[in-house]
């Protein structure tokens, strides 16, 4: 009966060309899986017009605007103004991101910070939550947020596609962040993530697909899509000893609280 329980995919990228051929069918599958709303993440500003027209096409879609830490070559002096205007121009922009630090695929920390800090300031200015991409950079990310927090200016937001350990999770929870679990939680080797899913408070976690990436078991290795968010919810229920209904209900109300989603 899982199809009757409302789910939210709090992070997807269906603007990407992997979905060009069959977006309507993908949408009908998320609808029949109970996905009531989706948050589309933005990687860099040239995507914004296309994401915006997806929001026209699919009424349950909301989106963020921002620059990903692995796309900082897209940043220039005008970018912050473009992001600000996009956010002010459309009430369906509910977050700034995805932004953050990635020291797994890159080692240009200073350059990444140059792109990150103005976006955090913008989130504060517009009073919007942030979507944080953080890979192999928890220590550096916590330092940035702790500094802002000591000045009373750390934005609220979510640690998307959580892949850290419990100790790191505590640091982000203490700062008020939500933790979002994605398809990698279904992988048997993800023992740190499993531990985090057991420990996270029930009012502080979200679920997402990060489609088309990181498809959960049983579809690992294939293109991911928003309907598969149910597999993430099932795995969390299994780990926590909760019912699917409880996980769906909590993650949905948490996502609505953080992002004001329908
Ligand atoms: Zn993403």
Boltz pocket constraint, residues with backbone or C-beta under 6 A from the ligand:
constraints:
  - pocket:
      binder: B
      contacts: [[A, 11], [A, 12], [A, 13], [A, 41], [A, 98], [A, 210]]
      max_distance: 6.0
